[in-house]
Amino acid sequence: MTYSIHTQAMPAADVYQLATRVHRHIGFQKIRLGAMLCVLEESGEWRGRTAASSFRGFLQEEGIYPQAARQYMKVARKFILELDMSPEQLRAVSRASMRVLCAAADVATRDNLDELVDLVATLPRPEAMEEIRLRFGGGESAEAPFSKPVGRILNEVGELTQTQRAELFSRLGMRTASARTSNAS
């Protein structure tokens, strides 16, 4: 796709149509990037491409925000790799926010996919989130949200390898599940 950045001479309706197409294209590419990152992570092909020792480090070195990447991957894993969503369906939902797409991914099944696509593609974000919650029991968590610093730490802990987690827990004076089960034997 080639787009001109010179929009001064274009009528406002044409600029709007162009903006809509670009927005849809960006959303589609985020989902596509998520699928590629899933493959890289699962295959281990990211190793050796940078000096990173973790997938999170790889993402950071590549200039990809890890939290955003995890959202892209969650959506792609469910809609592309698991449910094999058609390109037409992907294009239909590509303008939705990642938050809505993640909520939809949490509840998506082969049986409700068409209904979810229609809902996500047609409703604004607040209404889509509410409908997902009401119809499918998904969306916003009933748990109280964590503070940003705690959420950031939990996100980073989730990215650690098992060895790194064990080191962290031992320094915090906590034992991992594997250490508890080996001591119980």
PyMOL CGO cylinders between C-alpha atoms (Angstrom):
from pymol import cmd
from pymol.cgo import CYLINDER

trace = [
    CYLINDER, 0.00, 0.00, 0.00, 1.33, 3.40, -0.92, 0.3, 1, 1, 1, 1, 1, 1,
    CYLINDER, 1.33, 3.40, -0.92, -0.06, 6.51, 0.68, 0.3, 1, 1, 1, 1, 1, 1,
    CYLINDER, -0.06, 6.51, 0.68, 0.82, 10.11, -0.03, 0.3, 1, 1, 1, 1, 1, 1,
    CYLINDER, 0.82, 10.11, -0.03, 1.51, 12.32, 2.96, 0.3, 1, 1, 1, 1, 1, 1,
    CYLINDER, 1.51, 12.32, 2.96, 0.49, 15.36, 0.92, 0.3, 1, 1, 1, 1, 1, 1,
    CYLINDER, 0.49, 15.36, 0.92, -3.16, 15.78, 1.84, 0.3, 1, 1, 1, 1, 1, 1,
    CYLINDER, -3.16, 15.78, 1.84, -3.48, 19.55, 1.57, 0.3, 1, 1, 1, 1, 1, 1,
    CYLINDER, -3.48, 19.55, 1.57, -4.97, 19.42, -1.96, 0.3, 1, 1, 1, 1, 1, 1,
    CYLINDER, -4.97, 19.42, -1.96, -7.36, 16.57, -1.14, 0.3, 1, 1, 1, 1, 1, 1,
    CYLINDER, -7.36, 16.57, -1.14, -11.04, 17.15, -0.29, 0.3, 1, 1, 1, 1, 1, 1,
    CYLINDER, -11.04, 17.15, -0.29, -11.89, 16.44, 3.36, 0.3, 1, 1, 1, 1, 1, 1,
    CYLINDER, -11.89, 16.44, 3.36, -13.98, 13.37, 2.41, 0.3, 1, 1, 1, 1, 1, 1,
    CYLINDER, -13.98, 13.37, 2.41, -10.96, 11.84, 0.65, 0.3, 1, 1, 1, 1, 1, 1,
    CYLINDER, -10.96, 11.84, 0.65, -8.73, 12.54, 3.65, 0.3, 1, 1, 1, 1, 1, 1,
    CYLINDER, -8.73, 12.54, 3.65, -11.30, 10.85, 5.90, 0.3, 1, 1, 1, 1, 1, 1,
    CYLINDER, -11.30, 10.85, 5.90, -11.44, 7.78, 3.65, 0.3, 1, 1, 1, 1, 1, 1,
    CYLINDER, -11.44, 7.78, 3.65, -7.65, 7.64, 3.56, 0.3, 1, 1, 1, 1, 1, 1,
    CYLINDER, -7.65, 7.64, 3.56, -7.44, 7.96, 7.36, 0.3, 1, 1, 1, 1, 1, 1,
    CYLINDER, -7.44, 7.96, 7.36, -9.97, 5.15, 7.75, 0.3, 1, 1, 1, 1, 1, 1,
    CYLINDER, -9.97, 5.15, 7.75, -8.01, 2.88, 5.39, 0.3, 1, 1, 1, 1, 1, 1,
    CYLINDER, -8.01, 2.88, 5.39, -4.72, 3.64, 7.17, 0.3, 1, 1, 1, 1, 1, 1,
    CYLINDER, -4.72, 3.64, 7.17, -6.31, 2.97, 10.59, 0.3, 1, 1, 1, 1, 1, 1,
    CYLINDER, -6.31, 2.97, 10.59, -7.68, -0.38, 9.38, 0.3, 1, 1, 1, 1, 1, 1,
    CYLINDER, -7.68, -0.38, 9.38, -4.30, -1.25, 7.82, 0.3, 1, 1, 1, 1, 1, 1,
    CYLINDER, -4.30, -1.25, 7.82, -2.43, -0.48, 11.06, 0.3, 1, 1, 1, 1, 1, 1,
    CYLINDER, -2.43, -0.48, 11.06, -4.84, -2.63, 13.10, 0.3, 1, 1, 1, 1, 1, 1,
    CYLINDER, -4.84, -2.63, 13.10, -4.54, -5.50, 10.64, 0.3, 1, 1, 1, 1, 1, 1,
    CYLINDER, -4.54, -5.50, 10.64, -0.74, -5.27, 10.74, 0.3, 1, 1, 1, 1, 1, 1,
    CYLINDER, -0.74, -5.27, 10.74, -0.71, -5.34, 14.56, 0.3, 1, 1, 1, 1, 1, 1,
    CYLINDER, -0.71, -5.34, 14.56, -2.62, -8.63, 14.49, 0.3, 1, 1, 1, 1, 1, 1,
    CYLINDER, -2.62, -8.63, 14.49, -0.32, -9.93, 11.78, 0.3, 1, 1, 1, 1, 1, 1,
    CYLINDER, -0.32, -9.93, 11.78, 2.75, -8.90, 13.82, 0.3, 1, 1, 1, 1, 1, 1,
    CYLINDER, 2.75, -8.90, 13.82, 1.25, -10.75, 16.78, 0.3, 1, 1, 1, 1, 1, 1,
    CYLINDER, 1.25, -10.75, 16.78, 1.07, -13.97, 14.74, 0.3, 1, 1, 1, 1, 1, 1,
    CYLINDER, 1.07, -13.97, 14.74, 4.69, -13.58, 13.64, 0.3, 1, 1, 1, 1, 1, 1,
    CYLINDER, 4.69, -13.58, 13.64, 5.83, -12.94, 17.20, 0.3, 1, 1, 1, 1, 1, 1,
    CYLINDER, 5.83, -12.94, 17.20, 3.96, -16.05, 18.39, 0.3, 1, 1, 1, 1, 1, 1,
    CYLINDER, 3.96, -16.05, 18.39, 5.86, -18.13, 15.85, 0.3, 1, 1, 1, 1, 1, 1,
    CYLINDER, 5.86, -18.13, 15.85, 9.20, -16.52, 16.78, 0.3, 1, 1, 1, 1, 1, 1,
    CYLINDER, 9.20, -16.52, 16.78, 8.64, -17.11, 20.49, 0.3, 1, 1, 1, 1, 1, 1,
    CYLINDER, 8.64, -17.11, 20.49, 7.41, -20.69, 20.16, 0.3, 1, 1, 1, 1, 1, 1,
    CYLINDER, 7.41, -20.69, 20.16, 10.14, -21.70, 17.73, 0.3, 1, 1, 1, 1, 1, 1,
    CYLINDER, 10.14, -21.70, 17.73, 12.90, -19.90, 19.63, 0.3, 1, 1, 1, 1, 1, 1,
    CYLINDER, 12.90, -19.90, 19.63, 14.01, -18.25, 16.38, 0.3, 1, 1, 1, 1, 1, 1,
    CYLINDER, 14.01, -18.25, 16.38, 14.39, -14.92, 18.19, 0.3, 1, 1, 1, 1, 1, 1,
    CYLINDER, 14.39, -14.92, 18.19, 17.49, -16.25, 19.99, 0.3, 1, 1, 1, 1, 1, 1,
    CYLINDER, 17.49, -16.25, 19.99, 20.78, -15.04, 18.56, 0.3, 1, 1, 1, 1, 1, 1,
    CYLINDER, 20.78, -15.04, 18.56, 19.22, -12.21, 16.57, 0.3, 1, 1, 1, 1, 1, 1,
    CYLINDER, 19.22, -12.21, 16.57, 20.03, -9.70, 19.32, 0.3, 1, 1, 1, 1, 1, 1,
    CYLINDER, 20.03, -9.70, 19.32, 22.01, -9.85, 22.55, 0.3, 1, 1, 1, 1, 1, 1,
    CYLINDER, 22.01, -9.85, 22.55, 18.79, -10.49, 24.48, 0.3, 1, 1, 1, 1, 1, 1,
    CYLINDER, 18.79, -10.49, 24.48, 18.58, -13.47, 26.80, 0.3, 1, 1, 1, 1, 1, 1,
    CYLINDER, 18.58, -13.47, 26.80, 14.77, -13.39, 27.07, 0.3, 1, 1, 1, 1, 1, 1,
    CYLINDER, 14.77, -13.39, 27.07, 11.94, -12.90, 24.64, 0.3, 1, 1, 1, 1, 1, 1,
    CYLINDER, 11.94, -12.90, 24.64, 10.98, -9.73, 26.50, 0.3, 1, 1, 1, 1, 1, 1,
    CYLINDER, 10.98, -9.73, 26.50, 14.54, -8.45, 26.05, 0.3, 1, 1, 1, 1, 1, 1,
    CYLINDER, 14.54, -8.45, 26.05, 14.36, -9.34, 22.36, 0.3, 1, 1, 1, 1, 1, 1,
    CYLINDER, 14.36, -9.34, 22.36, 11.18, -7.32, 21.99, 0.3, 1, 1, 1, 1, 1, 1,
    CYLINDER, 11.18, -7.32, 21.99, 12.73, -4.35, 23.76, 0.3, 1, 1, 1, 1, 1, 1,
    CYLINDER, 12.73, -4.35, 23.76, 15.87, -4.49, 21.63, 0.3, 1, 1, 1, 1, 1, 1,
    CYLINDER, 15.87, -4.49, 21.63, 13.71, -4.60, 18.51, 0.3, 1, 1, 1, 1, 1, 1,
    CYLINDER, 13.71, -4.60, 18.51, 11.83, -1.51, 19.71, 0.3, 1, 1, 1, 1, 1, 1,
    CYLINDER, 11.83, -1.51, 19.71, 8.58, -3.38, 20.34, 0.3, 1, 1, 1, 1, 1, 1,
    CYLINDER, 8.58, -3.38, 20.34, 6.84, -2.54, 23.60, 0.3, 1, 1, 1, 1, 1, 1,
    CYLINDER, 6.84, -2.54, 23.60, 6.47, -5.93, 25.37, 0.3, 1, 1, 1, 1, 1, 1,
    CYLINDER, 6.47, -5.93, 25.37, 3.03, -5.28, 26.83, 0.3, 1, 1, 1, 1, 1, 1,
    CYLINDER, 3.03, -5.28, 26.83, 1.66, -4.26, 23.42, 0.3, 1, 1, 1, 1, 1, 1,
    CYLINDER, 1.66, -4.26, 23.42, 3.35, -7.27, 21.82, 0.3, 1, 1, 1, 1, 1, 1,
    CYLINDER, 3.35, -7.27, 21.82, 1.66, -9.60, 24.33, 0.3, 1, 1, 1, 1, 1, 1,
    CYLINDER, 1.66, -9.60, 24.33, -1.71, -8.12, 23.40, 0.3, 1, 1, 1, 1, 1, 1,
    CYLINDER, -1.71, -8.12, 23.40, -1.02, -8.54, 19.68, 0.3, 1, 1, 1, 1, 1, 1,
    CYLINDER, -1.02, -8.54, 19.68, 0.10, -12.11, 20.33, 0.3, 1, 1, 1, 1, 1, 1,
    CYLINDER, 0.10, -12.11, 20.33, -2.95, -12.95, 22.44, 0.3, 1, 1, 1, 1, 1, 1,
    CYLINDER, -2.95, -12.95, 22.44, -5.30, -11.73, 19.72, 0.3, 1, 1, 1, 1, 1, 1,
    CYLINDER, -5.30, -11.73, 19.72, -3.35, -13.43, 16.92, 0.3, 1, 1, 1, 1, 1, 1,
    CYLINDER, -3.35, -13.43, 16.92, -3.00, -16.70, 18.83, 0.3, 1, 1, 1, 1, 1, 1,
    CYLINDER, -3.00, -16.70, 18.83, -6.74, -16.93, 19.37, 0.3, 1, 1, 1, 1, 1, 1,
    CYLINDER, -6.74, -16.93, 19.37, -8.09, -15.52, 16.11, 0.3, 1, 1, 1, 1, 1, 1,
    CYLINDER, -8.09, -15.52, 16.11, -5.47, -16.62, 13.59, 0.3, 1, 1, 1, 1, 1, 1,
    CYLINDER, -5.47, -16.62, 13.59, -3.65, -19.64, 15.01, 0.3, 1, 1, 1, 1, 1, 1,
    CYLINDER, -3.65, -19.64, 15.01, -6.49, -21.25, 16.98, 0.3, 1, 1, 1, 1, 1, 1,
    CYLINDER, -6.49, -21.25, 16.98, -9.75, -20.21, 15.28, 0.3, 1, 1, 1, 1, 1, 1,
    CYLINDER, -9.75, -20.21, 15.28, -8.33, -19.61, 11.77, 0.3, 1, 1, 1, 1, 1, 1,
    CYLINDER, -8.33, -19.61, 11.77, -10.29, -16.39, 11.30, 0.3, 1, 1, 1, 1, 1, 1,
    CYLINDER, -10.29, -16.39, 11.30, -10.74, -15.44, 7.65, 0.3, 1, 1, 1, 1, 1, 1,
    CYLINDER, -10.74, -15.44, 7.65, -8.91, -12.39, 6.22, 0.3, 1, 1, 1, 1, 1, 1,
    CYLINDER, -8.91, -12.39, 6.22, -12.31, -10.73, 5.72, 0.3, 1, 1, 1, 1, 1, 1,
    CYLINDER, -12.31, -10.73, 5.72, -13.18, -11.20, 9.40, 0.3, 1, 1, 1, 1, 1, 1,
    CYLINDER, -13.18, -11.20, 9.40, -9.74, -9.89, 10.42, 0.3, 1, 1, 1, 1, 1, 1,
    CYLINDER, -9.74, -9.89, 10.42, -10.22, -6.80, 8.29, 0.3, 1, 1, 1, 1, 1, 1,
    CYLINDER, -10.22, -6.80, 8.29, -13.67, -6.28, 9.80, 0.3, 1, 1, 1, 1, 1, 1,
    CYLINDER, -13.67, -6.28, 9.80, -12.29, -6.19, 13.37, 0.3, 1, 1, 1, 1, 1, 1,
    CYLINDER, -12.29, -6.19, 13.37, -8.99, -4.47, 12.58, 0.3, 1, 1, 1, 1, 1, 1,
    CYLINDER, -8.99, -4.47, 12.58, -10.24, -0.98, 13.55, 0.3, 1, 1, 1, 1, 1, 1,
    CYLINDER, -10.24, -0.98, 13.55, -11.23, -2.12, 17.04, 0.3, 1, 1, 1, 1, 1, 1,
    CYLINDER, -11.23, -2.12, 17.04, -8.97, -1.28, 19.96, 0.3, 1, 1, 1, 1, 1, 1,
    CYLINDER, -8.97, -1.28, 19.96, -6.59, -3.95, 21.24, 0.3, 1, 1, 1, 1, 1, 1,
    CYLINDER, -6.59, -3.95, 21.24, -8.41, -3.85, 24.56, 0.3, 1, 1, 1, 1, 1, 1,
    CYLINDER, -8.41, -3.85, 24.56, -11.66, -4.86, 22.86, 0.3, 1, 1, 1, 1, 1, 1,
    CYLINDER, -11.66, -4.86, 22.86, -9.90, -7.49, 20.76, 0.3, 1, 1, 1, 1, 1, 1,
    CYLINDER, -9.90, -7.49, 20.76, -8.23, -8.96, 23.86, 0.3, 1, 1, 1, 1, 1, 1,
    CYLINDER, -8.23, -8.96, 23.86, -11.60, -9.12, 25.64, 0.3, 1, 1, 1, 1, 1, 1,
    CYLINDER, -11.60, -9.12, 25.64, -13.10, -10.82, 22.57, 0.3, 1, 1, 1, 1, 1, 1,
    CYLINDER, -13.10, -10.82, 22.57, -10.16, -13.25, 22.40, 0.3, 1, 1, 1, 1, 1, 1,
    CYLINDER, -10.16, -13.25, 22.40, -10.85, -14.27, 26.01, 0.3, 1, 1, 1, 1, 1, 1,
    CYLINDER, -10.85, -14.27, 26.01, -14.33, -15.53, 25.11, 0.3, 1, 1, 1, 1, 1, 1,
    CYLINDER, -14.33, -15.53, 25.11, -14.06, -16.43, 21.41, 0.3, 1, 1, 1, 1, 1, 1,
    CYLINDER, -14.06, -16.43, 21.41, -15.03, -19.91, 20.25, 0.3, 1, 1, 1, 1, 1, 1,
    CYLINDER, -15.03, -19.91, 20.25, -15.84, -21.33, 16.86, 0.3, 1, 1, 1, 1, 1, 1,
    CYLINDER, -15.84, -21.33, 16.86, -19.52, -21.18, 17.83, 0.3, 1, 1, 1, 1, 1, 1,
    CYLINDER, -19.52, -21.18, 17.83, -19.61, -17.48, 18.75, 0.3, 1, 1, 1, 1, 1, 1,
    CYLINDER, -19.61, -17.48, 18.75, -16.96, -16.13, 16.36, 0.3, 1, 1, 1, 1, 1, 1,
    CYLINDER, -16.96, -16.13, 16.36, -19.37, -14.64, 13.79, 0.3, 1, 1, 1, 1, 1, 1,
    CYLINDER, -19.37, -14.64, 13.79, -21.37, -12.90, 16.52, 0.3, 1, 1, 1, 1, 1, 1,
    CYLINDER, -21.37, -12.90, 16.52, -18.17, -11.54, 18.13, 0.3, 1, 1, 1, 1, 1, 1,
    CYLINDER, -18.17, -11.54, 18.13, -16.84, -10.27, 14.79, 0.3, 1, 1, 1, 1, 1, 1,
    CYLINDER, -16.84, -10.27, 14.79, -20.12, -8.46, 14.12, 0.3, 1, 1, 1, 1, 1, 1,
    CYLINDER, -20.12, -8.46, 14.12, -20.18, -6.97, 17.61, 0.3, 1, 1, 1, 1, 1, 1,
    CYLINDER, -20.18, -6.97, 17.61, -16.52, -5.84, 17.58, 0.3, 1, 1, 1, 1, 1, 1,
    CYLINDER, -16.52, -5.84, 17.58, -16.72, -4.49, 14.03, 0.3, 1, 1, 1, 1, 1, 1,
    CYLINDER, -16.72, -4.49, 14.03, -19.84, -2.40, 14.56, 0.3, 1, 1, 1, 1, 1, 1,
    CYLINDER, -19.84, -2.40, 14.56, -19.90, -1.11, 18.14, 0.3, 1, 1, 1, 1, 1, 1,
    CYLINDER, -19.90, -1.11, 18.14, -17.77, 1.65, 19.67, 0.3, 1, 1, 1, 1, 1, 1,
    CYLINDER, -17.77, 1.65, 19.67, -15.32, 0.50, 22.35, 0.3, 1, 1, 1, 1, 1, 1,
    CYLINDER, -15.32, 0.50, 22.35, -17.43, 1.10, 25.50, 0.3, 1, 1, 1, 1, 1, 1,
    CYLINDER, -17.43, 1.10, 25.50, -20.49, -0.59, 24.02, 0.3, 1, 1, 1, 1, 1, 1,
    CYLINDER, -20.49, -0.59, 24.02, -18.42, -3.48, 22.63, 0.3, 1, 1, 1, 1, 1, 1,
    CYLINDER, -18.42, -3.48, 22.63, -16.82, -4.09, 26.04, 0.3, 1, 1, 1, 1, 1, 1,
    CYLINDER, -16.82, -4.09, 26.04, -20.22, -4.03, 27.74, 0.3, 1, 1, 1, 1, 1, 1,
    CYLINDER, -20.22, -4.03, 27.74, -21.76, -6.41, 25.20, 0.3, 1, 1, 1, 1, 1, 1,
    CYLINDER, -21.76, -6.41, 25.20, -18.84, -8.83, 25.50, 0.3, 1, 1, 1, 1, 1, 1,
    CYLINDER, -18.84, -8.83, 25.50, -19.26, -8.75, 29.28, 0.3, 1, 1, 1, 1, 1, 1,
    CYLINDER, -19.26, -8.75, 29.28, -23.04, -9.21, 29.14, 0.3, 1, 1, 1, 1, 1, 1,
    CYLINDER, -23.04, -9.21, 29.14, -23.30, -11.79, 26.36, 0.3, 1, 1, 1, 1, 1, 1,
    CYLINDER, -23.30, -11.79, 26.36, -20.17, -13.84, 27.01, 0.3, 1, 1, 1, 1, 1, 1,
    CYLINDER, -20.17, -13.84, 27.01, -19.09, -13.04, 30.57, 0.3, 1, 1, 1, 1, 1, 1,
    CYLINDER, -19.09, -13.04, 30.57, -15.79, -11.56, 29.41, 0.3, 1, 1, 1, 1, 1, 1,
    CYLINDER, -15.79, -11.56, 29.41, -14.13, -8.20, 29.29, 0.3, 1, 1, 1, 1, 1, 1,
    CYLINDER, -14.13, -8.20, 29.29, -13.28, -6.24, 32.40, 0.3, 1, 1, 1, 1, 1, 1,
    CYLINDER, -13.28, -6.24, 32.40, -12.07, -8.36, 35.29, 0.3, 1, 1, 1, 1, 1, 1,
    CYLINDER, -12.07, -8.36, 35.29, -14.09, -8.38, 38.50, 0.3, 1, 1, 1, 1, 1, 1,
    CYLINDER, -14.09, -8.38, 38.50, -10.82, -8.20, 40.46, 0.3, 1, 1, 1, 1, 1, 1,
    CYLINDER, -10.82, -8.20, 40.46, -9.59, -4.83, 41.64, 0.3, 1, 1, 1, 1, 1, 1,
    CYLINDER, -9.59, -4.83, 41.64, -6.95, -3.51, 39.26, 0.3, 1, 1, 1, 1, 1, 1,
    CYLINDER, -6.95, -3.51, 39.26, -3.34, -3.39, 40.39, 0.3, 1, 1, 1, 1, 1, 1,
    CYLINDER, -3.34, -3.39, 40.39, -1.49, -0.13, 40.75, 0.3, 1, 1, 1, 1, 1, 1,
    CYLINDER, -1.49, -0.13, 40.75, 0.69, 0.65, 37.74, 0.3, 1, 1, 1, 1, 1, 1,
    CYLINDER, 0.69, 0.65, 37.74, 3.98, -0.19, 39.52, 0.3, 1, 1, 1, 1, 1, 1,
    CYLINDER, 3.98, -0.19, 39.52, 2.62, -3.54, 40.78, 0.3, 1, 1, 1, 1, 1, 1,
    CYLINDER, 2.62, -3.54, 40.78, 1.14, -4.35, 37.38, 0.3, 1, 1, 1, 1, 1, 1,
    CYLINDER, 1.14, -4.35, 37.38, 4.45, -3.53, 35.71, 0.3, 1, 1, 1, 1, 1, 1,
    CYLINDER, 4.45, -3.53, 35.71, 6.35, -5.80, 38.12, 0.3, 1, 1, 1, 1, 1, 1,
    CYLINDER, 6.35, -5.80, 38.12, 3.87, -8.65, 37.65, 0.3, 1, 1, 1, 1, 1, 1,
    CYLINDER, 3.87, -8.65, 37.65, 4.12, -8.27, 33.89, 0.3, 1, 1, 1, 1, 1, 1,
    CYLINDER, 4.12, -8.27, 33.89, 7.91, -8.45, 34.07, 0.3, 1, 1, 1, 1, 1, 1,
    CYLINDER, 7.91, -8.45, 34.07, 7.84, -11.47, 36.41, 0.3, 1, 1, 1, 1, 1, 1,
    CYLINDER, 7.84, -11.47, 36.41, 5.62, -13.24, 33.89, 0.3, 1, 1, 1, 1, 1, 1,
    CYLINDER, 5.62, -13.24, 33.89, 8.32, -12.71, 31.26, 0.3, 1, 1, 1, 1, 1, 1,
    CYLINDER, 8.32, -12.71, 31.26, 11.08, -14.31, 33.34, 0.3, 1, 1, 1, 1, 1, 1,
    CYLINDER, 11.08, -14.31, 33.34, 12.37, -17.78, 32.61, 0.3, 1, 1, 1, 1, 1, 1,
    CYLINDER, 12.37, -17.78, 32.61, 11.79, -20.49, 35.24, 0.3, 1, 1, 1, 1, 1, 1,
    CYLINDER, 11.79, -20.49, 35.24, 15.40, -20.12, 36.42, 0.3, 1, 1, 1, 1, 1, 1,
    CYLINDER, 15.40, -20.12, 36.42, 15.11, -16.35, 36.72, 0.3, 1, 1, 1, 1, 1, 1,
    CYLINDER, 15.11, -16.35, 36.72, 11.84, -16.72, 38.65, 0.3, 1, 1, 1, 1, 1, 1,
    CYLINDER, 11.84, -16.72, 38.65, 13.43, -19.20, 41.03, 0.3, 1, 1, 1, 1, 1, 1,
    CYLINDER, 13.43, -19.20, 41.03, 16.30, -16.75, 41.63, 0.3, 1, 1, 1, 1, 1, 1,
    CYLINDER, 16.30, -16.75, 41.63, 13.85, -13.89, 42.26, 0.3, 1, 1, 1, 1, 1, 1,
    CYLINDER, 13.85, -13.89, 42.26, 11.73, -15.94, 44.65, 0.3, 1, 1, 1, 1, 1, 1,
    CYLINDER, 11.73, -15.94, 44.65, 14.77, -17.19, 46.58, 0.3, 1, 1, 1, 1, 1, 1,
    CYLINDER, 14.77, -17.19, 46.58, 16.00, -13.61, 47.03, 0.3, 1, 1, 1, 1, 1, 1,
    CYLINDER, 16.00, -13.61, 47.03, 12.53, -12.62, 48.25, 0.3, 1, 1, 1, 1, 1, 1,
    CYLINDER, 12.53, -12.62, 48.25, 12.55, -15.56, 50.68, 0.3, 1, 1, 1, 1, 1, 1,
    CYLINDER, 12.55, -15.56, 50.68, 9.83, -17.40, 48.79, 0.3, 1, 1, 1, 1, 1, 1,
    CYLINDER, 9.83, -17.40, 48.79, 9.96, -20.96, 47.51, 0.3, 1, 1, 1, 1, 1, 1,
    CYLINDER, 9.96, -20.96, 47.51, 8.75, -21.91, 44.05, 0.3, 1, 1, 1, 1, 1, 1,
    CYLINDER, 8.75, -21.91, 44.05, 6.19, -24.65, 43.47, 0.3, 1, 1, 1, 1, 1, 1,
    CYLINDER, 6.19, -24.65, 43.47, 8.90, -26.95, 42.06, 0.3, 1, 1, 1, 1, 1, 1,
    CYLINDER, 8.90, -26.95, 42.06, 11.02, -26.46, 45.21, 0.3, 1, 1, 1, 1, 1, 1,
    CYLINDER, 11.02, -26.46, 45.21, 8.01, -27.23, 47.47, 0.3, 1, 1, 1, 1, 1, 1,
    CYLINDER, 8.01, -27.23, 47.47, 7.18, -30.43, 45.59, 0.3, 1, 1, 1, 1, 1, 1,
    CYLINDER, 7.18, -30.43, 45.59, 10.80, -31.65, 45.58, 0.3, 1, 1, 1, 1, 1, 1,
    CYLINDER, 10.80, -31.65, 45.58, 11.08, -31.06, 49.36, 0.3, 1, 1, 1, 1, 1, 1,
    CYLINDER, 11.08, -31.06, 49.36, 7.79, -32.86, 49.97, 0.3, 1, 1, 1, 1, 1, 1,
    CYLINDER, 7.79, -32.86, 49.97, 9.09, -36.10, 48.42, 0.3, 1, 1, 1, 1, 1, 1,
]
cmd.load_cgo(trace, "trace")
